[in-house]
Amino acid sequence: MKKTFQTTLGAASARYPSQVEPLAAPPAGSDLKPVMGDYGMPLLGHTLETLADPLPTMLERYERFGPLSWSGSLGMKIVQVVGPAAVEQAWMNKDKAFSSEQGWEPIIGPFFRRGIMLMDFDEHMAHRRILQQAFSRPRLLAYLDLMNPRISATLDGWELSSSFPVYTRAKDMLLAVANEVFMGVEIGDQAAELAQAFEAAVHGGQAIIRADVKYGTWARGLRGRERLQEFFRSEIAGRRAGAGDDLFSVLCHSESAEGETFTDEDIVNHMIFAMMAAHDTSTIAVSMMTYFLGRDPAWQDRVRAESLALDKKTLDYDDLDALPSLDLAFKETLRYNAPVGMLFRKAIKDTELVGQFIPKGTVISINPWATMQLAQWWPNPTTWDPDRFAPQRREDKVHRFAWAPFGGGAHKCIGLYFGGMEVKAIMHQMVQQFEWTVPAGYFPAMTYGTGPTPADGLPIDIRRR
């Protein structure tokens, strides 16, 4: 199998021979089949190889076991869910057998507990109704007005070079955008401190040693969460009295059509989660689209021509539909390098997926990234080819969950329009200001955070036009 990326932990991913066995026997008399798999290394299971090379690992298990397989990871037995039909059934969750809150709890619960993704059923829908007010069209217009000047100022200040670390610089920019658009905090010492706290919380969920051990990744994440809580709690009264356009201020005033509002602690929890969900995913999308456009000068020129024809330095919301090539490149980048590669659920009762038995208490990992790389559904899946989404091809229409970078069902990403707007606003300015290339044959070394992330800063050769 061809590996599309080099990885930072490849040396640690040697396969450990372990016995293939069923996760659990199906109920007597049922037509269900067992989920097959193996634990892997003692204690660690397949944790190291999953961190080192998650995509090849998932694809290999799909070829070996089919859409469902179980493996050991982080001290648990986790069922991997790959393929449009299995992903659809898990996300739609029609019999309410899967809990998002309980699935995410052992992974990121201590850092992002009570965020919208970590809620279930009626409570989740009640919170979602209020949150939707913060992502309405008028709000998106206001957010775009806030972010455009920050994007412009950042790009104007970039000191370019032949080894410019675009992922690192994009991350800094998007943290600054998040500080202003989400928190209403301008660049300064406090913004830098909060950014560090946020980064610590994000990295906490990636810890292998999951204990509050001094100086450990998990412990730093907990301290980061505490600092963010302290900041948001201290600011709520002032934001409720004001009328800002940042997300934090909006949540302090939002209410659903039924008059439901958030408590102070609700606002704290949703803000901490929103910072992670918006910032990390957009950073991955921006940097990887930059990479792919650097590999493909023809596509870079095509995207640039449309932006130049618009004759606007910055995007207005109504301009988003006027850049079809940028939209195609965006969609293909999300398919090739999904910013959120795995999502977790826990079975709260015995159930089934695609005819296989899932016993109560099982943690499942829904894998949109691997699903969007399956040759069965995507011709030449390791080729970056934006035209596969063009009207005359529409390869994504083969199954409604063949392309699903924003999830599906009740938990479909509430910020999907914000995320697309933010990434396109940045790329529109970048293609007008810069030209760039990447070395022939270069693939970024990847690690895994919220999704597949460049570990080497993603150096490119960039210059002003």
C-alpha positions in Angstrom: 0.0 0.0 0.0 1.3 3.4 -1.0 1.9 5.8 2.0 1.0 9.3 1.1 3.0 11.0 3.9 6.2 10.5 5.8 5.5 10.3 9.6 7.3 11.4 12.7 6.8 8.2 14.6 7.3 5.6 11.9 10.1 3.8 13.7 7.8 3.1 16.6 5.0 1.5 14.5 6.4 -2.0 14.1 3.5 -4.5 14.0 3.2 -6.7 17.0 1.8 -10.2 16.2 -1.3 -10.9 18.3 -4.2 -13.2 18.0 -7.2 -12.3 15.9 -10.4 -12.9 17.8 -14.0 -11.7 18.0 -14.7 -8.6 20.2 -17.8 -10.4 21.6 -20.1 -13.2 20.6 -23.4 -12.1 19.0 -26.6 -12.9 20.9 -27.7 -16.5 20.4 -30.1 -16.9 17.5 -29.3 -13.5 15.9 -28.0 -13.1 12.4 -25.3 -10.7 13.5 -21.6 -11.3 12.9 -18.9 -10.6 15.4 -16.4 -7.7 15.0 -13.0 -9.2 14.5 -9.6 -7.7 15.5 -6.6 -8.0 17.7 -5.3 -6.0 20.7 -1.7 -5.5 19.5 1.2 -4.9 21.9 0.7 -5.6 25.6 -0.8 -2.6 27.4 -0.2 -0.1 24.5 -2.1 -2.1 21.9 -1.9 -0.4 18.5 -1.5 3.1 20.0 2.0 3.8 18.7 1.3 2.8 15.1 -2.0 4.6 15.1 -0.3 7.8 16.2 2.6 7.3 13.8 0.6 6.3 10.7 -3.1 6.5 11.3 -4.3 6.5 7.7 -2.3 3.4 6.5 -3.2 1.7 9.7 -6.9 2.2 9.2 -6.8 1.3 5.5 -4.8 -1.9 6.2 -7.4 -2.9 8.8 -10.2 -2.1 6.4 -8.6 -4.4 3.7 -8.1 -7.1 6.3 -11.3 -7.0 8.3 -13.8 -4.9 6.4 -15.7 -1.8 7.6 -15.5 -2.8 11.3 -12.5 -4.1 13.3 -11.4 -3.8 16.9 -7.9 -3.0 18.2 -6.3 -2.1 21.4 -5.5 1.6 22.0 -5.0 3.8 25.1 -5.8 0.8 27.3 -9.2 0.2 25.6 -10.7 -2.0 22.9 -11.8 0.4 20.2 -13.9 -0.6 17.2 -12.7 1.2 14.0 -15.6 2.3 11.7 -14.6 2.8 8.0 -16.7 3.1 4.9 -19.7 5.2 3.9 -22.4 2.8 5.0 -20.9 2.1 8.4 -20.0 5.8 9.0 -23.6 6.8 8.1 -25.2 4.3 10.4 -23.0 5.3 13.3 -23.5 9.1 12.8 -27.2 8.9 12.2 -27.6 6.8 15.4 -31.3 6.2 14.8 -31.7 3.9 17.8 -29.8 6.3 20.1 -27.3 3.5 21.0 -24.2 5.7 20.8 -23.2 8.4 23.2 -20.9 11.1 22.0 -20.3 12.4 25.5 -19.1 9.0 26.8 -17.2 8.2 23.7 -15.1 11.4 23.9 -14.7 11.4 27.7 -11.6 9.2 28.0 -10.0 11.0 25.0 -10.5 14.7 25.6 -13.2 14.9 28.3 -11.1 16.6 31.0 -10.1 19.4 28.6 -13.3 20.0 26.6 -16.0 18.6 28.8 -19.5 20.0 28.2 -18.6 21.4 24.8 -21.4 20.9 22.2 -19.7 17.8 20.6 -19.5 16.2 24.1 -23.3 16.3 24.7 -26.1 13.9 23.8 -29.6 13.6 22.7 -32.2 16.2 24.0 -29.6 18.2 26.0 -27.4 18.4 22.9 -30.3 19.6 20.7 -31.3 22.2 23.3 -27.8 23.7 23.4 -27.5 23.5 19.7 -30.6 25.6 19.2 -29.1 28.4 21.2 -25.7 28.0 19.6 -27.2 28.2 16.1 -28.0 31.9 16.8 -24.2 32.5 16.9 -23.8 31.1 13.4 -26.6 32.7 11.6 -25.9 34.6 8.4 -25.9 38.1 10.1 -23.4 36.8 12.7 -21.2 35.3 10.0 -21.1 38.6 8.2 -20.0 40.3 11.4 -17.3 37.7 12.1 -15.9 38.1 8.5 -15.7 41.9 9.1 -13.7 41.2 12.2 -11.3 38.7 10.7 -10.5 40.3 7.4 -8.3 43.1 8.8 -6.5 40.7 11.1 -5.8 38.4 8.1 -4.5 41.4 6.0 -2.3 42.7 8.8 -0.8 39.2 9.4 -0.1 38.5 5.7 1.4 42.0 5.3 3.8 41.3 8.1 5.0 37.9 7.0 8.8 37.8 6.4 9.0 35.4 3.5 11.8 32.9 2.6 12.6 29.8 0.7 11.8 27.6 3.7 8.8 29.5 5.1 7.0 27.4 7.7 3.5 28.0 6.5 1.8 25.7 9.0 3.5 27.4 11.9 2.6 30.9 10.6 -0.9 29.9 9.7 -1.4 28.6 13.2 -0.2 31.9 14.7 -2.5 33.8 12.4 -5.5 31.7 13.2 -4.9 31.9 16.9 -4.9 35.7 16.5 -8.1 35.6 14.5 -9.7 33.3 17.1 -8.7 35.7 19.9 -10.4 38.6 18.2 -13.4 36.9 16.5 -14.2 34.4 19.2 -12.9 36.0 22.4 -12.8 39.7 21.6 -9.2 39.8 22.8 -6.6 41.8 20.8 -3.0 40.9 20.4 -0.9 41.4 23.5 0.4 39.6 26.6 -3.0 38.3 27.6 -3.8 36.9 24.2 -0.4 35.2 24.1 -1.0 33.6 27.5 -4.5 32.4 26.6 -3.1 31.0 23.3 -0.6 29.0 25.3 -3.3 27.7 27.7 -5.4 26.7 24.7 -2.5 24.9 23.1 -1.8 23.0 26.3 -5.5 21.9 26.5 -5.5 20.7 22.9 -2.2 18.7 23.4 -3.5 17.2 26.7 -5.8 14.9 24.8 -2.8 13.5 22.8 -1.0 12.3 26.0 -0.1 8.7 26.2 0.4 8.9 30.0 -3.1 10.0 31.1 -2.5 11.2 34.7 -2.0 14.5 36.5 1.8 14.0 36.7 3.8 17.2 37.2 5.2 18.5 33.9 3.4 15.8 31.9 1.3 16.6 28.8 -1.9 15.6 30.5 -1.1 17.8 33.5 -0.2 20.8 31.3 -3.5 20.3 29.5 -5.4 20.4 32.8 -3.7 23.6 33.9 -4.5 25.1 30.5 -8.1 24.3 30.9 -8.1 25.9 34.3 -6.6 29.1 33.0 -9.2 29.3 30.2 -12.0 28.8 32.7 -10.7 31.5 34.9 -10.5 34.0 32.0 -14.0 33.3 30.6 -15.7 33.3 34.1 -14.1 36.7 34.9 -15.3 38.3 31.7 -18.9 37.1 31.5 -20.6 39.9 33.5 -18.9 42.5 31.3 -19.8 40.8 28.1 -23.5 40.4 29.2 -23.5 44.2 29.8 -22.0 45.0 26.4 -22.9 44.4 22.8 -19.8 43.0 21.0 -19.8 41.1 17.8 -17.2 38.4 18.9 -18.5 34.9 19.6 -18.0 35.2 23.3 -20.2 38.3 23.5 -22.8 36.8 21.2 -23.1 33.6 23.4 -23.7 35.8 26.4 -26.8 37.2 24.7 -28.0 34.3 22.6 -31.3 32.6 23.1 -33.3 30.1 21.1 -36.7 30.8 19.5 -38.2 29.2 22.7 -36.3 31.7 24.9 -33.6 29.3 26.2 -30.3 30.9 27.2 -26.9 29.6 28.5 -25.8 29.6 32.1 -22.3 31.1 32.8 -20.8 27.7 33.0 -22.4 26.7 29.6 -20.7 29.7 28.0 -17.3 28.8 29.5 -17.6 25.2 28.3 -18.8 26.1 24.8 -16.1 28.8 24.4 -13.3 26.5 25.3 -14.5 23.9 22.9 -15.2 26.4 20.1 -11.7 27.7 20.3 -10.3 24.2 19.7 -12.9 23.2 17.0 -12.5 26.3 14.9 -8.8 27.0 15.2 -7.1 23.7 14.8 -9.3 22.5 11.9 -8.9 25.7 9.9 -5.2 25.8 10.5 -4.8 22.3 9.0 -7.1 23.2 6.0 -5.2 26.4 5.2 -1.7 25.0 5.5 -2.5 21.8 3.5 -4.4 23.7 0.8 -1.3 25.9 0.5 0.8 22.8 0.2 -1.3 21.2 -2.5 -1.5 24.5 -4.5 2.3 24.7 -4.2 2.6 21.3 -5.8 0.2 22.1 -8.6 1.1 25.5 -10.2 -1.8 25.2 -12.7 -4.3 25.0 -10.0 -2.7 27.8 -8.0 -2.9 30.0 -11.2 -6.5 28.9 -11.7 -7.5 29.9 -8.1 -5.5 33.1 -8.3 -7.2 34.2 -11.6 -10.7 34.0 -10.1 -9.6 36.0 -7.0 -8.0 38.6 -9.1 -11.0 38.8 -11.4 -13.1 39.5 -8.3 -11.0 42.7 -7.9 -11.3 42.8 -4.1 -8.5 42.5 -1.7 -10.8 40.9 0.9 -13.9 38.7 0.6 -17.4 39.7 1.4 -19.8 37.0 2.4 -21.7 37.2 -0.9 -18.4 36.6 -2.8 -18.0 33.0 -1.6 -20.0 31.6 -4.5 -17.9 33.7 -7.0 -14.8 31.6 -6.5 -15.7 28.0 -7.8 -12.1 26.9 -8.2 -11.3 27.8 -4.6 -14.3 25.8 -3.5 -13.2 22.8 -5.5 -9.7 23.0 -4.0 -11.1 23.4 -0.5 -13.3 20.3 -0.8 -10.5 18.1 -2.3 -8.1 19.2 0.5 -10.6 18.2 3.1 -11.1 14.8 1.4 -7.4 14.2 1.1 -6.4 15.4 4.6 -9.5 15.6 6.7 -8.9 18.1 9.5 -10.9 15.8 11.9 -9.8 12.3 11.1 -11.5 10.3 13.9 -14.6 10.8 16.1 -15.6 8.7 19.1 -18.8 7.3 20.4 -19.6 4.7 23.1 -22.4 2.1 22.9 -24.8 2.6 25.8 -26.7 -0.5 24.9 -26.2 -3.6 22.7 -26.6 -2.6 19.1 -25.2 -3.4 15.6 -23.4 -1.7 12.7 -23.7 -3.0 9.2 -24.8 -6.4 10.5 -22.1 -6.8 13.1 -22.6 -7.0 16.9 -21.6 -4.0 19.1 -22.0 -4.8 22.8 -22.9 -2.2 25.4 -19.8 -0.4 26.7 -17.9 -0.5 23.4 -16.0 2.6 22.2 -16.1 3.1 18.5 -13.9 5.4 16.3 -15.7 6.8 13.3 -13.1 7.4 10.5 -14.1 9.9 7.9 -10.5 10.4 6.8 -9.9 6.8 5.9 -13.4 6.6 4.4 -12.5 9.5 2.0 -9.4 7.6 0.9 -11.1 4.3 -0.1 -10.4 3.4 -3.8 -13.7 1.6 -3.8 -15.4 4.9 -3.7 -12.8 7.4 -4.9 -10.9 6.8 -8.2 -7.1 7.4 -7.7 -7.7 8.5 -4.0 -4.0 9.4 -3.4 -4.1 12.0 -6.2 -5.1 15.5 -5.3 -7.7 16.3 -8.0 -10.2 19.1 -7.2 -12.1 18.6 -10.4 -13.5 15.3 -9.0 -16.0 17.7 -7.3 -16.8 19.6 -10.5 -20.4 19.4 -11.8 -19.5 17.1 -14.7 -17.9 14.5 -12.3 -19.3 14.9 -8.7 -17.5 11.8 -7.5 -18.8 12.6 -4.0 -22.3 11.8 -5.1 -21.6 8.1 -5.1 -22.8 7.9 -1.5 -24.0 10.7 0.7 -21.3 9.8 3.3 -18.4 9.2 0.9 -17.4 12.8 1.5 -18.1 13.8 5.1 -15.4 16.0 6.6 -18.0 17.8 8.7 -19.6 14.8 10.2 -23.3 13.9 9.9 -26.5 13.4 11.9 -27.4 15.4 15.0 -23.7 16.2 15.6 -22.9 17.6 12.2 -20.4 20.4 12.6 -22.3 23.6 13.6 -19.5 25.7 12.4 -19.0 24.3 9.0 -20.0 27.5 7.2 -17.8 29.6 9.5 -14.9 27.3 8.8 -15.3 27.4 5.0 -15.7 31.2 5.1 -12.5 31.6 7.2 -10.3 29.3 5.1 -11.5 30.9 1.8 -11.0 34.5 3.2 -7.4 33.6 4.0 -6.7 31.8 0.7 -8.3 34.6 -1.3 -5.8 37.1 0.1 -2.9 34.7 -0.1 -3.2 34.0 -3.8 -3.4 37.7 -4.6 -0.3 38.6 -2.5 1.9 35.6 -3.0 3.2 32.9 -5.3 4.7 29.7 -3.8 6.1 26.3 -4.6 7.1 23.2 -2.7 10.2 21.0 -3.5 9.6 18.2 -6.0 8.8 15.0 -4.2 8.3 16.7 -0.8 5.6 15.4 1.5 5.3 17.0 5.0 6.1 14.8 7.9 2.8 14.3 9.7 1.7 13.9 13.3 -1.8 13.5 14.6 -3.7 16.1 16.7 -7.4 16.9 16.0 -6.5 15.5 12.6 -3.4 14.8 10.4 -1.1 17.8 11.1 2.3 18.8 9.5 5.0 18.1 12.1 7.8 20.0 10.3 6.1 23.4 10.0 5.5 22.7 6.3 8.3 24.7 4.7 7.5 26.3 1.3 9.3 28.6 -1.1 7.1 31.8 -1.1 7.5 35.3 -2.5 5.4 38.4 -3.0 3.8 38.9 -6.4 
